[in-house]
Amino acid sequence: MAKRNKLEIIRDILRIIQKNHPIKPTPLLRMSNISSSRFKGYYSELLEKEFVKETYGKNKKITLTEKGYRYLEKYSAIINFIDEFEL
């Protein structure tokens, strides 16, 4: 199995959040299948770029923002384009 690149890891993290909306940080870390130090870097970037947001109640939960949903849509469109033209 090939290593995932940065865009694929971001897509995978956002998909996990989308499917388990909202999700706590620890299950997200486990499901993302990357080390905790790498996860922290990606997660910080996603927060900084406003792809995800944290909500607080009894526990901290993570949800996608509109920008996060748009990323998933655009990523899918690009992959479909590449597949269609066999690039």
DSSP file (Angstrom, degrees, kcal/mol; ACC not computed):
  #  RESIDUE AA STRUCTURE BP1 BP2  ACC     N-H-->O    O-->H-N    N-H-->O    O-->H-N    TCO  KAPPA ALPHA  PHI   PSI    X-CA   Y-CA   Z-CA
    1    1 A M              0   0    0      0, 0.0     2,-0.1     0, 0.0     0, 0.0   0.000 360.0 360.0 360.0 132.0    0.0    0.0    0.0
    2    2 A A        -     0   0    0      1,-0.1     2,-0.1     0, 0.0     0, 0.0  -0.369 360.0-100.7 -74.2 151.9    1.4    3.4   -1.0
    3    3 A K        -     0   0    0      1,-0.1     2,-0.3    -2,-0.1    -1,-0.1  -0.422  38.3-115.0 -68.3 146.1    1.9    6.1    1.6
    4    4 A R        -     0   0    0     -2,-0.1     2,-0.1     1,-0.1    -1,-0.1  -0.615  26.1-136.3 -81.3 141.9   -0.7    8.8    1.7
    5    5 A N     >  -     0   0    0     -2,-0.3     4,-2.3     1,-0.1     3,-0.2  -0.374  33.7 -91.2 -88.3 177.4    0.3   12.3    0.7
    6    6 A K  H  > S+     0   0    0      1,-0.2     4,-2.5     2,-0.2     5,-0.2   0.896 125.5  50.2 -57.1 -46.1   -0.7   15.4    2.7
    7    7 A L  H  > S+     0   0    0      1,-0.2     4,-2.3     2,-0.2    -1,-0.2   0.869 111.1  49.7 -64.0 -36.2   -3.8   16.1    0.7
    8    8 A E  H  > S+     0   0    0     -3,-0.2     4,-2.7     2,-0.2    -1,-0.2   0.886 110.3  49.8 -69.1 -39.3   -5.0   12.5    1.1
    9    9 A I  H  X S+     0   0    0     -4,-2.3     4,-2.5     2,-0.2    -2,-0.2   0.924 111.6  48.4 -65.7 -43.4   -4.4   12.6    4.9
   10   10 A I  H  X S+     0   0    0     -4,-2.5     4,-2.6     2,-0.2     5,-0.2   0.933 112.2  49.6 -60.8 -45.7   -6.4   15.8    5.1
   11   11 A R  H  X S+     0   0    0     -4,-2.3     4,-2.6     1,-0.2    -2,-0.2   0.926 111.0  49.7 -57.8 -45.6   -9.2   14.3    3.1
   12   12 A D  H  X S+     0   0    0     -4,-2.7     4,-2.2     2,-0.2    -2,-0.2   0.910 111.2  48.2 -62.6 -43.3   -9.2   11.2    5.3
   13   13 A I  H  X S+     0   0    0     -4,-2.5     4,-2.1     1,-0.2    -1,-0.2   0.933 113.4  47.6 -62.7 -45.7   -9.4   13.3    8.5
   14   14 A L  H  X S+     0   0    0     -4,-2.6     4,-2.5     1,-0.2    -2,-0.2   0.879 110.8  51.7 -65.2 -37.2  -12.2   15.4    7.1
   15   15 A R  H  X S+     0   0    0     -4,-2.6     4,-2.7     2,-0.2    -1,-0.2   0.897 107.7  52.3 -64.8 -40.2  -14.1   12.3    5.9
   16   16 A I  H  X S+     0   0    0     -4,-2.2     4,-1.8     2,-0.2    -2,-0.2   0.929 111.6  46.3 -61.0 -44.8  -13.8   10.8    9.4
   17   17 A I  H  < S+     0   0    0     -4,-2.1    -2,-0.2     1,-0.2    -1,-0.2   0.921 112.4  51.1 -62.9 -43.3  -15.3   13.9   10.9
   18   18 A Q  H >< S+     0   0    0     -4,-2.5     3,-0.8     1,-0.2    -2,-0.2   0.910 113.6  43.4 -60.9 -43.9  -18.0   14.0    8.3
   19   19 A K  H 3< S+     0   0    0     -4,-2.7    -1,-0.2     1,-0.2    -2,-0.2   0.770 123.3  36.6 -74.5 -26.2  -19.0   10.4    8.9
   20   20 A N  T 3< S-     0   0    0     -4,-1.8    -1,-0.2    -5,-0.2    -2,-0.2  -0.119  94.3-160.1-117.8  33.7  -18.9   10.7   12.7
   21   21 A H  S <  S+     0   0    0     -3,-0.8    42,-0.1     2,-0.1     2,-0.1  -0.395  72.7  21.4 -66.9 125.7  -20.2   14.2   13.0
   22   22 A P  S    S+     0   0    0      0, 0.0     2,-0.4     0, 0.0    41,-0.2   0.792  88.3 178.6 -79.5 164.2  -19.4   15.5   15.7
   23   23 A I  B     -A   62   0A   0     39,-1.9    39,-3.0    -2,-0.1    -2,-0.1  -0.957  27.9-119.7-132.2 147.5  -16.4   13.5   17.0
   24   24 A K     >  -     0   0    0     -2,-0.4     4,-1.6    37,-0.2    37,-0.2  -0.494  32.3-113.6 -79.2 155.4  -14.2   13.7   20.0
   25   25 A P  H  > S+     0   0    0      0, 0.0     4,-2.5     0, 0.0     5,-0.2   0.876 109.4  54.8 -60.0 -41.5  -10.5   14.2   19.4
   26   26 A T  H  > S+     0   0    0      1,-0.2     4,-2.3     2,-0.2     5,-0.2   0.936 109.3  45.0 -65.1 -47.5   -9.2   10.8   20.7
   27   27 A P  H  > S+     0   0    0      0, 0.0     4,-2.7     0, 0.0    -1,-0.2   0.887 112.6  53.8 -61.9 -34.9  -11.4    8.7   18.4
   28   28 A L  H  X S+     0   0    0     -4,-1.6     4,-1.7     2,-0.2    -2,-0.2   0.931 108.1  49.6 -62.6 -44.9  -10.5   11.0   15.5
   29   29 A L  H  X>S+     0   0    0     -4,-2.5     4,-0.7     1,-0.2     5,-0.7   0.932 113.0  46.8 -58.2 -47.4   -6.8   10.4   16.2
   30   30 A R  H ><5S+     0   0    0     -4,-2.3     3,-0.9     1,-0.2    -2,-0.2   0.922 113.8  46.8 -62.4 -45.1   -7.2    6.7   16.3
   31   31 A M  H 3<5S+     0   0    0     -4,-2.7    -1,-0.2     1,-0.2    -2,-0.2   0.745 101.1  66.2 -71.9 -23.2   -9.3    6.5   13.1
   32   32 A S  H 3<5S-     0   0    0     -4,-1.7    -1,-0.2    -5,-0.2    -2,-0.2   0.708  93.6-143.3 -74.1 -18.2   -6.9    8.8   11.2
   33   33 A N  T <<5 +     0   0    0     -3,-0.9     2,-0.3    -4,-0.7    -3,-0.1   0.868  58.4 111.2  59.6  41.7   -4.2    6.1   11.4
   34   34 A I  S   <S-     0   0    0     -5,-0.7    -1,-0.2     1,-0.0    -2,-0.1  -0.923  76.1 -83.1-134.6 163.9   -1.2    8.5   11.9
   35   35 A S     >  -     0   0    0     -2,-0.3     4,-2.8     1,-0.1     5,-0.2  -0.221  39.1-114.7 -65.0 157.1    1.1    9.2   14.8
   36   36 A S  H  > S+     0   0    0      1,-0.2     4,-2.3     2,-0.2     5,-0.1   0.861 115.7  52.6 -63.9 -34.6   -0.1   11.6   17.5
   37   37 A S  H  > S+     0   0    0      2,-0.2     4,-1.5     1,-0.2    -1,-0.2   0.919 112.8  43.6 -68.3 -41.9    2.6   14.1   16.6
   38   38 A R  H  > S+     0   0    0      2,-0.2     4,-2.3     1,-0.2     5,-0.2   0.905 112.5  54.2 -66.4 -40.4    1.7   14.1   12.9
   39   39 A F  H  X S+     0   0    0     -4,-2.8     4,-3.4     1,-0.2     5,-0.3   0.923 104.5  54.1 -59.1 -45.1   -2.0   14.3   13.8
   40   40 A K  H  X S+     0   0    0     -4,-2.3     4,-2.5     1,-0.2    -1,-0.2   0.893 109.0  49.3 -57.7 -40.7   -1.4   17.3   16.0
   41   41 A G  H  X S+     0   0    0     -4,-1.5     4,-2.0     2,-0.2    -1,-0.2   0.941 114.8  42.7 -64.3 -48.1    0.3   19.1   13.1
   42   42 A Y  H  X S+     0   0    0     -4,-2.3     4,-2.5     2,-0.2    -2,-0.2   0.919 114.8  50.9 -63.7 -43.5   -2.5   18.3   10.6
   43   43 A Y  H  X S+     0   0    0     -4,-3.4     4,-2.3     1,-0.2     5,-0.2   0.910 109.1  50.7 -63.3 -42.9   -5.2   19.1   13.2
   44   44 A S  H  X S+     0   0    0     -4,-2.5     4,-2.8    -5,-0.3    -1,-0.2   0.913 111.1  49.3 -60.1 -42.2   -3.6   22.5   14.0
   45   45 A E  H  X S+     0   0    0     -4,-2.0     4,-2.5     2,-0.2    -2,-0.2   0.904 109.5  51.2 -64.3 -41.7   -3.5   23.3   10.3
   46   46 A L  H  <>S+     0   0    0     -4,-2.5     5,-2.8     2,-0.2     6,-1.1   0.886 113.4  45.3 -64.2 -38.3   -7.1   22.3    9.8
   47   47 A L  H ><5S+     0   0    0     -4,-2.3     3,-1.2     3,-0.2    -2,-0.2   0.933 113.1  50.1 -67.1 -46.3   -8.1   24.6   12.7
   48   48 A E  H 3<5S+     0   0    0     -4,-2.8    -2,-0.2     1,-0.3    -1,-0.2   0.879 113.6  44.5 -60.3 -40.4   -6.0   27.4   11.5
   49   49 A K  T 3<5S-     0   0    0     -4,-2.5    -1,-0.3    -5,-0.2    -2,-0.2   0.394 113.6-120.3 -87.8   3.5   -7.4   27.2    8.0
   50   50 A E  T < 5S+     0   0    0     -3,-1.2    17,-0.4    -4,-0.2    18,-0.3   0.839  74.0 129.7  61.9  39.0  -10.9   26.9    9.4
   51   51 A F  S   <S+     0   0    0     -5,-2.8    14,-2.3    16,-0.2    17,-0.4   0.726  78.7  22.1 -85.2 -27.4  -11.7   23.5    7.8
   52   52 A V  E     -B   64   0A   0     -6,-1.1     2,-0.3    12,-0.3    12,-0.2  -0.902  69.6-158.1-133.2 162.0  -12.8   22.3   11.2
   53   53 A K  E     -B   63   0A   0     10,-2.5    10,-2.5    -2,-0.3     2,-0.4  -0.980  16.0-126.6-140.1 156.2  -14.0   23.9   14.5
   54   54 A E  E     -B   62   0A   0     -2,-0.3     2,-0.4     8,-0.2     8,-0.2  -0.831  19.4-164.8-101.8 138.1  -14.2   22.8   18.0
   55   55 A T  E     -B   61   0A   0      6,-2.9     6,-2.7    -2,-0.4     2,-0.5  -0.946   8.1-149.5-119.9 145.9  -17.4   22.9   20.0
   56   56 A Y  E     +B   60   0A   0     -2,-0.4     4,-0.2     4,-0.2     2,-0.1  -0.954  39.7 120.9-121.6 131.7  -17.5   22.7   23.8
   57   57 A G  S    S-     0   0    0      2,-1.0     3,-0.1    -2,-0.5    -1,-0.0  -0.250  94.0 -25.3-143.0-121.2  -20.2   21.2   26.0
   58   58 A K  S    S+     0   0    0      1,-0.1     2,-0.3    -2,-0.1    -2,-0.0   0.888 139.9  12.9 -66.5 -38.5  -19.7   18.4   28.3
   59   59 A N  S    S-     0   0    0     -4,-0.0    -2,-1.0   -35,-0.0     2,-0.4  -0.908  91.2 -95.4-132.7 160.3  -16.7   17.3   26.1
   60   60 A K  E     - B   0  56A   0     -2,-0.3     2,-0.3    -4,-0.2    -4,-0.2  -0.632  45.6-174.9 -75.3 132.8  -14.8   18.9   23.3
   61   61 A K  E     - B   0  55A   0     -6,-2.7    -6,-2.9    -2,-0.4     2,-0.4  -0.935  16.8-137.8-129.4 154.4  -16.1   17.8   19.9
   62   62 A I  E     +AB  23  54A   0    -39,-3.0   -39,-1.9    -2,-0.3     2,-0.3  -0.927  23.1 175.6-116.0 134.4  -14.9   18.5   16.4
   63   63 A T  E     - B   0  53A   0    -10,-2.5   -10,-2.5    -2,-0.4     2,-0.2  -0.915  31.2-106.0-132.4 160.0  -17.1   19.4   13.4
   64   64 A L  E     - B   0  52A   0     -2,-0.3   -12,-0.3   -12,-0.2     2,-0.2  -0.576  28.3-143.8 -81.6 147.8  -16.6   20.4    9.8
   65   65 A T     >  -     0   0    0    -14,-2.3     4,-2.0    -2,-0.2     3,-0.2  -0.521  35.5 -96.3 -96.8 174.9  -17.1   23.9    8.7
   66   66 A E  H  > S+     0   0    0      1,-0.2     4,-2.3     2,-0.2     5,-0.2   0.885 128.0  55.6 -58.1 -38.3  -18.5   24.9    5.3
   67   67 A K  H  > S+     0   0    0    -17,-0.4     4,-2.1     1,-0.2    -1,-0.2   0.870 105.1  52.2 -63.4 -37.2  -14.9   25.3    4.1
   68   68 A G  H  > S+     0   0    0    -17,-0.4     4,-1.8   -18,-0.3    -1,-0.2   0.903 109.3  48.8 -65.0 -42.3  -14.2   21.7    5.2
   69   69 A Y  H  X S+     0   0    0     -4,-2.0     4,-2.0     1,-0.2    -2,-0.2   0.904 110.2  51.8 -63.6 -41.0  -17.2   20.4    3.2
   70   70 A R  H  X S+     0   0    0     -4,-2.3     4,-2.9     1,-0.2     5,-0.3   0.890 105.6  55.7 -63.4 -39.1  -16.1   22.4    0.2
   71   71 A Y  H  X S+     0   0    0     -4,-2.1     4,-2.8     1,-0.2     5,-0.2   0.935 108.0  48.2 -57.6 -46.9  -12.6   20.8    0.4
   72   72 A L  H  X S+     0   0    0     -4,-1.8     4,-2.1     2,-0.2    -1,-0.2   0.896 112.7  48.6 -62.4 -40.4  -14.1   17.4    0.2
   73   73 A E  H  X S+     0   0    0     -4,-2.0     4,-2.1     2,-0.2    -2,-0.2   0.942 114.7  44.0 -63.9 -48.3  -16.3   18.3   -2.7
   74   74 A K  H  X S+     0   0    0     -4,-2.9     4,-2.4     2,-0.2    -2,-0.2   0.893 112.0  53.1 -66.2 -40.3  -13.4   19.9   -4.7
   75   75 A Y  H  X S+     0   0    0     -4,-2.8     4,-2.4    -5,-0.3    -1,-0.2   0.930 110.1  48.5 -60.3 -45.0  -11.1   17.0   -3.8
   76   76 A S  H  X S+     0   0    0     -4,-2.1     4,-2.5    -5,-0.2    -1,-0.2   0.902 110.3  51.4 -61.9 -42.0  -13.6   14.5   -5.2
   77   77 A A  H  X S+     0   0    0     -4,-2.1     4,-2.1     2,-0.2    -1,-0.2   0.907 110.8  48.4 -62.3 -42.3  -14.1   16.5   -8.4
   78   78 A I  H  X S+     0   0    0     -4,-2.4     4,-2.5     2,-0.2    -2,-0.2   0.923 112.2  48.1 -65.1 -44.7  -10.3   16.6   -9.0
   79   79 A I  H  X S+     0   0    0     -4,-2.4     4,-2.6     1,-0.2    -2,-0.2   0.905 111.4  50.6 -63.7 -41.5   -9.9   12.9   -8.4
   80   80 A N  H  X S+     0   0    0     -4,-2.5     4,-2.7     2,-0.2    -1,-0.2   0.895 110.1  50.5 -62.4 -39.8  -12.9   12.1  -10.7
   81   81 A F  H  X S+     0   0    0     -4,-2.1     4,-1.9     2,-0.2    -2,-0.2   0.935 111.4  47.5 -61.9 -47.9  -11.3   14.3  -13.4
   82   82 A I  H  <>S+     0   0    0     -4,-2.5     5,-2.4     1,-0.2     4,-0.3   0.912 114.9  46.1 -61.1 -43.8   -8.0   12.5  -13.1
   83   83 A D  H ><5S+     0   0    0     -4,-2.6     3,-1.0     3,-0.2    -1,-0.2   0.903 109.3  54.8 -66.3 -41.5   -9.6    9.1  -13.2
   84   84 A E  H 3<5S+     0   0    0     -4,-2.7    -1,-0.2     1,-0.3    -2,-0.2   0.886 116.7  36.0 -60.7 -39.9  -11.9   10.1  -16.2
   85   85 A F  T 3<5S-     0   0    0     -4,-1.9    -1,-0.3    -5,-0.2    -2,-0.2   0.314 107.8-124.4 -98.3   8.7   -8.9   11.1  -18.3
   86   86 A E  T < 5       0   0    0     -3,-1.0    -3,-0.2    -4,-0.3    -4,-0.1   0.882 360.0 360.0  50.9  47.3   -6.6    8.4  -16.9
   87   87 A L      <       0   0    0     -5,-2.4    -4,-0.1    -6,-0.2    -1,-0.1   0.425 360.0 360.0 -89.0 360.0   -4.0   10.9  -15.8
